Amino acid sequence: MKIALIYPPSVDPTAPYLAVPTLAAWLRQHGVEVLPIDANLECWEALLSPTALTSLAERLERRLAELDAQPALDHAEQLEYVALWRARGEAACVPAAVEGALAVLRDRSGQRFYDEQAYEQAVATIEAAQRVVSAAHAQLSVDFVAYRTPFSLLDGAEIARDAAPERNPFYAQFVELAARLSEAKVALVGISVAFPSQIQPAYGLAHVLREHLPGVHITVGGPALTQMLLRLDPCSASKNGPSAVERGDVSEVLGPFHSAVLYEGEIALLAMVRALERGEDPAANTRLIRGTTIEDMSVLPAPDFDGLPLDRYLTPELVLPYDPTRGCYWGVCTFCHYGLAEVGTARYRERPTDTILNHLEALQKKYGTRVFYLSQDVFSPKIALRIARGIVERGLKIRWGTDMRPEKSLTPDKCAELAAGGQLSAALGVESASPRVLKLIDKGIPPDDVAQAVRSLSGAGIAVEAMCFTDFPTESYREAMQSVQFVSELRDDLALFILGRFDLTHGALVAQKPGEFGIKEVWQVEGDRLGTGLFFAERRPAKTGAQQAKLEVAVGELAAQWRLHRYPWAGALSTAHTLLWYAHHGKSVFRTAVARPEVAIAGAESRVAAARYDVVALAAASDANEAAIWEQLVYRERRVGRLPYEALAQALPVALPSARRVRFAPGDEPRTAGLATSARLKLGGRRQSTAPNATKG
């Protein structure tokens, strides 16, 4: 019996993720042969190549020519036309520049990786290449944190549509992977979906595997899939009973998957293997298999990274994740629904300290790793101290970063011990600096104690990252600004920060009991069969539009005092690159280099070309129209889907030709270079056709 464990796109390819190595270790411990595959890394390696990007650039130009040849453009075609022009300058230069960018990120000497100018140019090149991939598959937006199309994951039909070869940028790699699995004669394929950006690619992969591997059982699991399947019925979590999908149409939701494992997967996956060995159907009783929470973590082996391409991740040296604990020891924050849990977070469990130290020591020796990311929901100061002291006692040369609660127990003396025991960074769940909001959140730590923990950690030489958010229900402008001021006052002690906006999730107590948090109503939109969107309205708006705008300006001004980056680059919280930059440059690297250098992609230049349509005017009009359509659908009609979308889109006027010359360059909006006719956007009446136009291209 051989099984394949696959980590699908699209997520961070700078380091391996824990899911596949953790499951592989458990199965191998029980005598099962495992073929681990990081399809995320493999797919992005294939796309981020001169050959693939040249092909996509040619596809982009062909589609532009097709649109230019049309007598008019409807709304969907206008969006596509603008997207193609926006990526045209990047498509002209990234095929020749991408290999150099990847070489910087993988520079084993570290000389170019730790050089700010070279690093920024490499990041700009990779992000530009991703915009080319997206534009060539309109209307797709894909990068290392997102995979979105207008109708993503609404129902089984839309999932299948987005999985089609012409719409799926990973399709060719999925077909090659299917051939490898066929040759390896695997009997079971397990796909682990940790993040929402992996959900649609996982479905796309499963569609390909079902076509090419008849008779092979395909299962799926992981936090993102678990939460999606549970939230189909918002009440199921609180009732702790069968979810809506178990009572309804499982076939539509699971689609190409034979089964899905909810919650922790080790025991359930091993049981599926044993069932196959006996010639039984692992999903004979139910296609939704509820995993077992492993209470005794001492039985779990260390993650096994053997078989993964450890020398090909986009980083100069290997950073490995390790899970000393699972679940959250606080576990009552009202905003939180995270990980493999029905509500809130999973029960807190720890590996024995000696086991943790043995694992870290063995992993370091086996893989040559000096930097680890201790990956779990939250890390208590007690176990952190035990690990740090053990590292010192054993004389290990290990550095590590992790997430922590900013407990009062993080005194200067204890933080000094943590630093001596290898702690590089601590991402702290600050959430808010408003006492009233913190009480609503049930955070359990007052702002003064948080500030003291920040100063103690920073004073010991540990890079402190603050995780905050605004717009919790009923939060006023004054209370939001308390969080902005809190971060500003601690700026000399904060290596990085994030100040995002609150997002309601199904399994959070706020969603379970909205009336207790000043929420008038919570709703899902009709047509969202998988329940991926959740919306709410407060009884009374806590901020005016003007106050919200002022808040956004204040956050932007605050962010300008750091050299922040998007995930997963150096300058984003809790990433492999950020940990390496701390280790190389020191904890203040993102404060001492606030001004990001001017960078240009190698070979980038400004170009001018003829356009049959006024792309500049189209950009403003189509973006505004698109926003208005979704505002109408989500907040007024409260229904989404292809048909209601097209009804609104087809009511918009088509664009008529208005020839001009357009200047375009990587990273810049297209702009008019010279007028051939009037600069006014020419609009016509509605196109007289009932054919759907939203899927063209």
N, C-alpha and C positions, 0 to 999 in steps of 0.2 A: 504494500500500500504506500503510494506516494501522494502527497498533497502539496498544492501550491498556495502560498500566502502572498497576497498582492496588496501593495500600498498604491492607490491610484492618484493621478493628478487631480487638482492642481494646487499644490502647497509648496512650502519652503524646501528647496533642494540643496540647502547648505549643510545639512547633517541628517543622518538617519533618524526616523521617528521610532518611538518605543513599541508601537503596536505589533508589527511583524516580528521583531526580535524577541518580544516577551512571549508571544504565542509559540514561536518556533522553539524556544528553550523548553517550554512545558511539554510540547509534543515530542521533541527529541528525547527528553528525559524518560518518556514512556515508550520509546522504541519506534516512533513514527518517523519516516523519512520526509523531510520538508524541503521544498524548493522555494526560498524566499526571493521575492521580486519587488524592487522599488520601481514600479512603473512610472511614478511621478518623475524621478530623476531621468529614467530612460526616455520618456516622452519629451521632456524639455531638452535633453541632449540632442534628440533628433530634430526638434523644431529650431533650436538655437544653433543652426549650422548654416554655412554659406549656401549649400545646395537647397535646403528647405526654404530659406528666406528668399533666395533668388526666384524659386518657383512661386512663392507667395507674392513677391513683387510683380511678377509677370501676370499672375491671376488678378491682382489689383488693377493693373493697367488695362487688361482685357475688359474687366467689368466697367471701368470708367468709360472706355470707348463704347461699350454697349449702351450705357446710360446716355452718353452724349448723342448717340444716334437716334434716341427716342424723340417723338414730337412733343412730349410733355412728361413731367415727373409727378407722380402722386406722392403722398406724404411719406410712405415707407421708402420710396426711391430717393426722395430728397434727403432723408436721414442717411441713407447709404452713400449717396453722392458726397455729402459733406464728410462722412467718416473716411471715405477713400482719399479725398483731398487732404484731410488732416494728417493722414499717415503716409502720404505720397513722398514727402521729403525724406522721411525715415526709411521708407522702402528702397530709396535710391542709394543709401549709404550703409545700412546695417549688414547686408550680406558680406561686405568686405571687412567690416569692423568687428563682427561678433567673435571671431576666434581670438583676437587680441584681448577682448574684454574677458572672455572665459579664462584666458591665460593669466590675467591679473588676479582674478579671484582664486585661482588654483596655484598661484606662485609659491612654491615650496620654500623659497628663500625668505618670503615675506616682504622683500624690499619694495615691490610695487603694491602689494596688498595693503601695506601700512602707510603708503604714500597717499596723502589726501587727494591730490590732483588725479593720480592714476586711478585710484579707487572710485572717485566720483565719475570719471569718464566711463569706467567699466559698468557702473550701475546705470548710468544714463543710456548706454548702448543696449543693455539687456531690457530695460523698460521700453525703449523705443522698438526693439524687436517684438516685444509682446503687443505693442499697439499695432504693428503690422499684421501679426497673427490675428488679432481681433478684427481689424478692418477687412481683411480678406475673407472673413467668415461672418459678415454683417448679418444680423445685428448682435454680435457676440462681444462681450467684454471679458477678457481673461488675463490673469496675471498670477502671481504666487499667493494671492489671498482671495481671489474671487473668480467665479465662473458664472456669468449671467447672460441670459437672453430675455427678450421682452416677456415671454410666456414660460420661463423656466419653472419646471416642477409643478405646474398647475394640475396636471392629471397625466395618466398613462400615455395618452395620445401625444401630448406635447413632449413628454420625455422621449418617446420613440422618435418623434420628428427631429428633436435636437441631437439624437444619436446617429442620424443618417450621415453617410460619408461626406456629403457636400457641406454639412453644417458642423461637423465634429473635427477639430484640428488634430485630434489624436487618433483618428480612425486608422490610418496606415500603420501606426505603431501598435495599435490594438490587434490588427490582423497578424502582424509579425509575431506578437506575443502569443496569440492563439496557436500559431504553427509550432512555436517552441514548446508549449504545453502539450500539444498533441504528440510531438516527438518524445517528450519526457514521459508520456503515458500516465499523467496524473489522473487520479480518480475523484479528487475533490479540489475545488478552488474556493478559497476563502478570501474575500475582499474586505479590507478594513477601512472604514470611513470615519476619520477622526474629526474632520472639519466640514462645515457646510459647502465650501468650495469644491469638495470632492464628490458631492452627491450625484450631480448630473454626469460627470465623467465616469463614475462607478457604474451607473446605469448604462452608459454608452459602452463601456467595456463588457458588461454582462450580456448585452444584446449581441455583441460580436462573438463572445464565447459560446453562447447558446447556439449560434449558427454554425460555428466551426468545430465545436466539441460535443457532438451528440452523445448522451450517456454519461457525461461528467456532471456531477452535482455541483452547483454554484450557490454558495451561501454568502451572506454579507452581515457585517456587524460593525461595532464601533460607536463612539459617543454621538456623532451627528445622526447616524441612522436610528439609533435607539431613541433619541429625543424626537425625531421626526415621526416615528411610528407611534410613540406614546401620545404625542400631542394631537393626533387626529381627533381625539375626544378630549377637550380641555378638562372635563370632569374626571377622566379615568385615573389620573394621577392621585387626586385626593381620595377617590373611592378605593384605590388600590385594587381595582377589579379589571375585567377584560376591557381592552380598548375598543374603539369604534371599528378599527380595521379587523379585529378578531370577530366582531359581530357582523361585519359587512363584507365588502368585496375585497378579499385579500389579494386576489389575482391582479386587480388593477394596480394596487399599490406596490406589490412586489415585482410585478412585471416579469422581467427576464430572470429574476432570482428564483431558485427553487425554494430557498428558505432564508430566514433572517434570524440572527442571534441577538437578543436584547440583553443588555447589561454585560457583565464580565464574561469573557468567552472561553477561558481555558477548559473548564470542565465540560461545557456543552460541545465544544469543538472536538475534544477527545472522544466523547460519546458518539458523535456523528461518524468519526473514523471507525470506531468499533462496530457501529451498525453497518457501515459499508463492507467491512471485513466479513460480516456474517451474511452478506448478500441482502440486507434490508434497506429500505428507503429511510434515510435519516429524518425525513419530514412526513412520515406516514401518518402521524397523529395530528400534527399541526405544522404549518409552514412558519409560524412564529415561535421560536424556541427561546424560552426564558433561561438565561444563563444563571449560574450560581455565584453568589458573592463568596469569595474565598476569605474566610475570617482569619485563618492562621497563615499569615504571610511567610512564616518560616519554611513552609513547604515549597515556596516558589523559587526556582533557580534564577540565577542572574540572567539578564537578557542575553541572547545569543545572536551576535551579528554576523556569524559565519555565512558566507554565500552572498552577502550584499556587496556591491561595488564600492568599498570603503575608500578607495583612492580616487574616486571620480566625483565626489560631492564638491559643490562650488565653494571651496574654502581651502586655505593653504595648509591647514592641519586638521586632523579629525577631532571634532568635539562630539562626545557621546552622551546620550541621555541615560538616566538611571532613576528608578522609582523606589525610593526608600519607604514611602508611605502611599496609601490610597485613601481617598475621601478627605473630608474636612473635619477637624476636631472642634471647630466652632459650630458650623453647620446650621445657623439660624438666620443668616442675613436674608432679609425679606425680598431683595431684588434678585437673588441668585438662583439659577437652575443650570447646573454645570455637570458635565461628565455622565457617568453611567448610573443615573438615579432617576426615579419617577418625579420627585420634587426635591428642591434644594440641591444638596450634594449627597454623595454616597457616605456610608458609615466610615468613620476614621479607623484605619488600621496601620500598624507599623511592622516593618521587618525588624528582627533583633539587631541591636547595634553591631555585634560582632559579625553577623551575617553581612550587613551592609559594608563594613570595612573589608571583609574578605572578598566580597564581590568587586568593590572598587579597586582593590589591589590586584585582583586577578585580571580585571578588564584592562587596567593600565599596562600590565605586563604583556598581555596577549595582543593588544592593539596599539600599544605605544601612545596612549592618550594621556595628556597632562591636564586637560580641561574637561570638566563634566558639567552637564546641566542636570541638576536634581529636580526631576519633573514629577510634580504631584499637585493636588488641589491647593494645599497649603502645608507649610513646614513649621512645626512648633519649635520655639527656641530651645526647649529641653533636648529634643533629639538632635537638633543642630549642634548644640554644645557637645553632646556625647560623641558625635561624629568628628567634630573638630578636634576634640581631645584625643580621640583614637588615632587620627591622622598624625598628630604630633608624636604620640607615643610610638607609633610604628615607623616614624621617620619617612612617611610617604611624601612625595613631591607632587601633590595634587592640588589643583585650584578648582573652585566650583562656584556656581551661582544658583539661585533658587528663588521661589516666591515665599513670602512670609507675612504673617500678621504683625503689625507694629506694636507688639506687646510692651507693657510697662517693664517687664522683666529684662528687656534688652538694655541693660545698664552699660556704662562705659567699660567696666571690667570684663563683663561677659562678651561684649562686642570685640574687645581686644583678643580674647581667646578664640572667637570665631575667625578673626582675621589671621591669627597665628596658625589656625587649623585649615587655612586654604580658602576661606570664603572671599570670593571676588566681588559678588554683587548680591543685592537683595531687592527684589521687586515687591513693594509693600502695597497692600490693599488699603489705601487711604480713603477712597470713595468720596468723602465730602468733608469740609471743615465747618459746616453748620451744625451746631449741637442739636437743633431740632430735627434736621434731616437725618443725622446719625442715629437719633433715637427711633425715627421711623424705619430706618434700615435695620435697626437692632444690631449695630456694629459692635457695641460693647466696649469701645475705646474712645475716650474724649480727645479732642484735637491737641490739647497740651501734651498728653501722653504720646500721641503720634509724633509730634514735633520732637520730643525728647528722644524717642527711638531713632528718628532720622539723624539727629545730631550725634547720638552715640555711635551708630553704625558708621556714619561718615567720618567721625573723629578717629575711628579705628582704621581708616583706610579702605573701607568697603564702599563700593559704588552703590548708591541708593537710588532706586527708581520708584517714583510715586505714581500709583494707578488711581486716577480720580475720574469722576463723571459729574455732569450737571443735568438738570431737568428731570430729577426724580419728581414724581407727582407732588404737586403743591409747593415745590421749591420756588421761592421768590427770586427776583433779580438780586436783591441784597444778599440772600443766602448763597446764590451762585457765585457772586463776587467774593464772598468769604473764602471760597475754595481757590479762586484766582489769587487772592491776596496771600493765602496760606502758602501756596507754591512759590510766589514771588519772594516772600520773606525768607524762605528756606533755600533760595536758589543756589547759594554758595555750598550747600550741603547735598544738593540733589544732582546726581549725574545725568538723569533723564526724567521726564515725566510724560504722562498722557492725561489729557482732560477731555474725555469723550462725552457723548450724550447718552442718556439712559435709553435702554431698549427693553421693552416688555417681552418676557418669555413665558411660555405656557406653564412651566413647572415652578415658577416663582410664587411666593406667597402673595405678592402684589396682584398677580393674575388670578390666584385662587380666591382672594377676598378683596376685590378692588374697592368696595365701598369703604373699607377701613383706611384707605389711602387717598381719599378725595377724588376718586375716579367715578365719573357718572356712568360710563358704559365701556365695555370691552367688546370688540367684534372682530370676526373674520369675514372676509369678503366671499360672496357667492362665486363659485367657480374655482376656488382654491381648494381642490380636492385633498391635497396633502397637508393642508393647514400650515403652510410655511410663513404666512403673514399674520401678525396679531396687532391690532390697532386699539387705541383707547382715547377717551376724551375726559378731561377733568371737569368737575362740577363748575368750577370757575377758573378761567385761564389765569395761571399764576404769574405770567409775564405778558407784557404788551409786545407787539411786533417791534417797536422801537427799542425796548429793553433787550429783546433777544438779539437784535442787530448790534447793540452796544456790547453785549456779552461776547459775541463772536469776535468783535474787534479787539476786546481786551484779551481774549484767549490767543488771538493771533500775535498781538504785541508781546505777550508772555512767551510764546513759543519762539519768537525771534531771538530770545536770549540763550537758546541752545541750538546746537546743530542737529536737529531731529531728522529722522529718516523714516520712510515707510518700512513696514515689516517685509522681508526679513533682514534688511541691510543694517550695517553698523550705524547706530543712532536710533534703533528701534528697541523696545524693551524686550529683554529675555531672549535674545537671538544668539546664535553661534558667533556671528561676526562681531556683535557687540561685546561678548565675553572676551574674544580674542583681542579686540582693541583695548579693552580695559587692561588685560594682562600685559600688553605691549606698551601702551602710551600712558597708562594710569587712569584713575577713576574720573578725573576731570577733563578727559579728552574732548567730550562733547560740550563742555562749557568754555574751554580755552580756545576752541576753534569755532566760534559762533558763525563767522562769515564763511559760507560755503564758497569755494572757489568757482570762478566761471569755467565751465567745461563745454567742450563741443565733441560730438561723436567724430571719430576719425573719418575723414573724407566727406564730412558734412559741408554742404554749401547751399546757398540760396539759389533757387532756380525759378524760371518763368516759363509758363506753358499756357496754351490756349484752352479756354473752357467754354463750352457752348451754353452753360448756365451760369448765372451769377452766384457763385459758390459762397461769397461773403454774405450776401443778403439771405441766401438760403440757410446758412448756418444759424443766424439769429432767429429766423422765422420758424424753421423746423424744430429747433430746440425748444422754443416757447410753446409751439403747438403740441409737441410730445409731452411736455410737463403738464399742459392743460388737460390733455386726454387722460392721463393717469390721475390727476387731481379729481376729475369728474368721475372716473370709474371707482376709485378707492374710497373717496370721502363723500361723494354725493349719491351715486348709484349703488355703491358698495357691492359691486360685482365686477369680475375680471374675466378675461378670456379672449380668444381670437375674434369671435363674432361681435361682441360689444365693442371691442377695440376698433375693428374694421368699420363698424357703423359710424363711429365718430371720425375716423381717419378719412373715410371716403366722402364725408361732408365738407372736408377742407378743399380749398381751391388747388388745382394742380399748378405747377410752375411751368412757364413757357420759356423757350430759349431766350437768352439775353447775353450774347457772346461778349467775351472780354478776355484779357490776359491776366493770369493770376500768378502772384509770387508766393512760393511755398518753401519752407525750410524745416528741418527737424525741430520739433518742440515749439514751433510757432503756428499761430492760426493763419490760414491762407488769407492773403490780402490782395486787393486789386492792384495790378501793375500798370494798367492802361485800359481805358474804356474803348470798346468797339461799338457799343450802342449806349442807350440810356442807362444810367446807374441804378434806376429804379427796378426793383424785383417785379418781373412780369408774372401776373397771375391769370389763370384762366378759370373756367367753370369746373365743375366736378367731372371727372372722367366717366363717360357713359359705359360702364362695364360692371357686371356683377362678379367678375373673377376676383378672387382674393389677391391683393397686391402686397400684403404685409410680409410675405415669405420670399419675395424675389431676391435673388442673390445669395 
